[in-house]
Amino acid sequence: MKITKIELIHVRPRWSFLKMTTDEGLVGWGEAIVEGRSRTVEMAVKELEPVLIGQDPRRIEHLWQSMYRGAFYRGGPVLTSAISGVEQAMWDILGKSLGVPVYQLLGGAVRDRVRIYCHVGGGTPEEARQSAKAAAEKGFTMVKTGLNGKARLTEPPSFIRQQVERIAAIREAIGPDCELGIDFHGKIAPALAIQLIKELEYLKPAYIEEPCLPENVDALLQIARSTHLPIATGERLFTKWGFREVLEKQAAAIVQPDLAHCGGILEGKKIAAMAETYFAAIAPHNPLGPVNLAASIQLDACVPNFLAQEHVTLGEGYLRRPFEAKGGYIELPTAPGLGIEIDEEAIQEKIYSGDWDTPRWFHDDDGSVADW
């Protein structure tokens, strides 16, 4: 079996599906994207074509090593995301060629269904309460929310009070037993993060996600040591090497690799195994499309330290058979490969140039750049 063609299809709202075709008629799908840099990743995929065309897609580890180690400059969001999408598609083809789901090739399932969580929003406490109430009524046992607005290195007590009031409304709406993740999105400075976490502790969050930017692990460790709440991070870390220091220093209790960014499914499995040795959980990041969700579910099925899976879509309008969520869980897929079939006719009307960009924020008083 040989790879004959690789295409990247940008689809709204902001996703990029990688389609890999073989000379035996088998097609594999992956998701190759960096949010806001879809066209840059597309070029990175094109630059990988000479390494891939004519090769057997079932030699996944070998081709991963060739793509990653063959370049003098390794890693980073763009290069690793391109590799991730290719890798997902190769697993899809391998599973289809053998007639089994990918998780069967990675040791088999360790659970019967996968817990998923949803996002709750709202700019005011009342809006957040209604959003959270709707999620709880759908049966989700975990939800996640972010902080509102921009933040400087320090903020007045009113900033902290407003954040706490809004998140308290969410806790009230979901009750004491639904788990609540709070995403700081890396936009809070460590000193302010410590202050804010202290004020949130009484709401008993399940974890605090990205309380600061990931570049300084010691800063993350300082935050982790300041609270009894679990710290989560990993959406902006790439490959097993990116997670090494975080785990060795025990700066996070939950790691969140994104299989569209971290190196793909097998790299996610390796990261999960590393985390297991530190008694850390894995909760794959995925604010992306249904292909990355499908890849993530294959990993979730076969790692013992799985916590919960992020999602923003079940694939309606993209998959011939979208995933079904019941009581906050998705049953393990039994179809071969990633277990999905892209509705190529339906996505035609969603194809666009890939020019979606991340928001750029500026502080109101002096016009300086704010983190999103």
N, C-alpha and C positions, 0 to 999 in steps of 0.2 A: 504494500500500500504506500502511495506517495502523495504528498501535499501538492496540489496543482494550482491553487488560487487562495488568496487571503484578501478579504474586503473589510473595510470599516464603514459602518452605516450609522450616521448620526441621526438620532430620533428625539423628538420633543418628549418631555420638557428639556432634558439636558443629558441624555444618555448616548452611549456609543456601543453598538453591537458589532462584534468581530465574527465574521463568517469564514470558516475554513472549509475548503472543498478538496476532496481526494479523487484519485483516478478510479476508485472503486465505487463512487457514487455516495459515499458516506459524507455527511456534512456535520461539522462541529461548530458550536457557538460559544463565545466568551464575551466578556464586557471589558473593553480596553479604553480607559478614560482617566483623565485627571480633571476634576471639576474646574471649569474655566480655562482649561488648556487642551480641549478635545482635539483640535487640529494639530497641535504640537505632538500629541501622542500618535495621531494618525501618521505623521511623518516618521516617527520613531518605529512604528510598525512596518512602514514601507522599507525602512533601512534594515529591518530584520529579514526581509523576504529572501535575499540571497542565501541566508543561513538556513532557511526553512523549505523553500520550494524544491521539490524533488526528494525530500527526506520522508522517512516513515514517521507519521505523527504519533505512533504508539511508543516511540523511544522518548518518553516524556522527560525523564531525568537527564538523559544525555543531551537532548536539545536545550533544556533549561540551562544546563552548565555551559553549553556552547554560546547561547545568547548572552548569558550574564558574564561569564569569565572571558569571553572572546574579545570584549571591549576593554581598553585600558582603564577608562572611567566607568566605574560600576555604581549601581544603585541609584538612589534619588527617585523622586515621584514619577517623572516622565518615563525614564527607561524601564523602571520596575513595573509600572502600570502597563506598558506595552507588552512586556514579557508575561504579565499576569493574564491578560486577555488571551494571548496565544496559548498559554498553558491550560486555561479552562477549556478552550476549544479542543485541545488534544485529549484531555480527559473525557470530554463528551464523545469524541470519536472512538476512543479505546473502549468505553463502556458500551457504545452501540455495536462495535465490532464483536463483542463477547456476549451481548444480550443481557447485561446486568447493570444496575445502578453503580455509579462511581464509588459510593461508600462500601459496596461489597469488595471492591478492589483495594480498599484502604483498611482492611481488617474486619469489616462487617459492622452492622448496626449495634450500638450499645443502648439504644432507646427506641421506643415505638413511635414517638412523635416529637416534634420540635417546638419549644415554647418561643413565641414571638412577642415583641413589645411594640407599642406604637408611640408616636409623638403627640403631645398635647401642647396647645399654644394659647394665645390670647394676650392682648396687651394690658388688660386690667385684671384685677382679681376676679371679677364676675365673669369676664370672658374666659379666663383660665378655668374657672370652676365649671362652666358649662362644657368646655372642651373635655375636661377630665371626666366629668359625669358621663358623657357620651361614650368615652372609651371604656369606662367601667361597665356600662350597660351592655357592651359588646362581649364582655367576659374576659378582657385582658387582665392578667394577673401581675403585669408590670407595665408601667408607662414611663416616659422620659420627657422632661421639659428643659428648656434652656433659660438663660438669664436674659432679661430685656435690656435693650439699649447698649450704649457705648460706655466704656469705663476708662478712666485715667489710672495712673499708678496708685493714687490714693483717691478716695471719694468720701464725701461727708456722710454722717449717720443716716441722712434721709435716703441716700442711695441704697444702703443696706436694708433699711426698713421697708422700702418699696419692693425690693426683691423678695424679702421674707414674707411680706403680706400676700404677694401673688402666689408664692409656692405653698403657703399655708392654706390658701383657698383650694389648691389642687389636692392637698392631703385630705382636707375636709370632704371633698367630693368623692375621692376614691376609697376612703375608709382606712382603717389601720392596717389591714392585711395585704392590700395591693402594694407591690413594691414600686418605689419611685426613684428613678435616676435623675440626677440634676447635672446638666451639661454646662460647664463654664466656657467651653469652646476655645480654651487657650487665650481668652482675651483679658484675663484678670492677672494682675501682677501678684507674685507670691504673698507679699505682706497683706494685701487686700484680700486675697483668697483665704488666708488663715482667719482673718476677721469675719468674713462672710460665712465660712463653714461653721465657725463657733455658733453663730446666730441661727444656723439651719439645723444644727444637731438635734434639737428637740423634736423636729418633724420626722426623725428617723429615716432619712433617705437610704436607699439600698446602696448607693455609691455616688461619688462626685467624679464626674468625667472631665478630663483635661483641665484641672484646676489652674494650670499654667501652661505655657508653651513647652514643647517637648525637647527643645535643644539643650536644656540644662537639667540633667537628671538629679543633681544634688538639690536643686530648688524644689523639684517634685518630691524628693525624699523628705525635705524639711517640712513640706505641707503634710505628707503622710504621717510623719512623726508627731504632728501637732494635733491630730484628731484620731478618734476611734473609728471613724467612718471609712469604709473601703474606698480606695482611690482607683480610678480606671483611666487607662490611656492606651494609645496605640494606633489610632487611625492615620497618623502622620509619621509612622515608623515603617521601615521597609526591610524585608527579609529577616531571617533569624538573627543576623548581626545587629540589626536595629533594636531588637528587644533584649539583647544580652545584658547590657548594663542596667536597664530598668529592673530586670528579674534578679540579677546578682545582688543589687543593692536593696531589693525588696521595696522599691519605691511605688509599686502598684500591686493591688490584690486582684485586679481584673485587667486582662489585656484584651485589646480590641483591634486586632489586625483586620484590614479590609482586603478581601481576596481579590479585588480588582486593582489593588495597589501593592500589596505586600510581597508579591511573587507568585500568587496563585494558590491552588488548592493544596498541593503537596507541601508547599512552604508554610501554609497555614497549619497543616498537620504537624510539621516540625516545631513551629512556634508553640502550638498547644502542648506538645510533649515537653518542651523546655519549661513552660509555665507549670505543668503538672508537678515537676520536681521541686518547685517552690510553693506548692499548694495554692497556686493562683488559678483563678477561673478564666475562661475565654468566652467573650461575648462579641462575635464578629460585627464590625461596623458595616453598615450598608444603607446609605441614603440614596442609593442608585437604583437601577432598574431590575427587572425580573430575572435576567440572566445571572447577574451577580447574586441575587437571592437564591436562585437554584443552585449555584456553585456553593454558596454558604451552607445551605441545608444539607448538601452532601457531606460537608465537613462536620457540621453539627451532629449528624447522625452517628458519627464514629469516634468522637473524642469524649472521654469520660468526664472531663472537667468543664464541659459546656454549661453556660449559665442561661443565656437568652439571646435571641436573634433580632437585630434591628431590621425594620422594613418600612418602605413608604408606598409600596404597591404590591398587589398580588398577581399582577400581570394582565389585568383586564385591558383588552384592546391591543395587546402585544402577543399573548400566548393563545394558542388554540384552546387549551384547557388551563385557565388560570388556577393558581393555588387556591385552596379553600381553608379559611381559618375558622376553627370551632373552639370556642372557649379559650381563645388566646393561644391555640396550638395548631400546627400543620402536621397532618399525618405524613409519614415517610413516603416519598414517591417510590414507585416500583418499576416505572418505565426505565429503559436502559439509558446510560450516559447521565447527563444532568437531569433527565426525566421531564424535559419540556420540549415543546414544538413551537417555534416562532411562527406566528401568523404573518407571513411575508406580504400577503395582500393587504392586511389591515394596517401594517406599519408604513405602507407607501405614502399615505397622507400625512404621516408624522415626520417624514424625512426632512431635515433642514441642513444648513451649512455647518453646524457645530460651533457657532460663534457665541454661545451662551457664556457669560462671564460672571464671576463672583461679584457681589456687591463691594463697592469701595466706600468706606465710611470716613467722615471727617468731623472733628470736634466743632461744635457750633461756635464756641467763643473765639478760637484763634485759627481755625481752619487746618490744624495739624491732623495727620493721618491717625485714624482710630482702627483698632483691630476688630475684625468682623467675628 
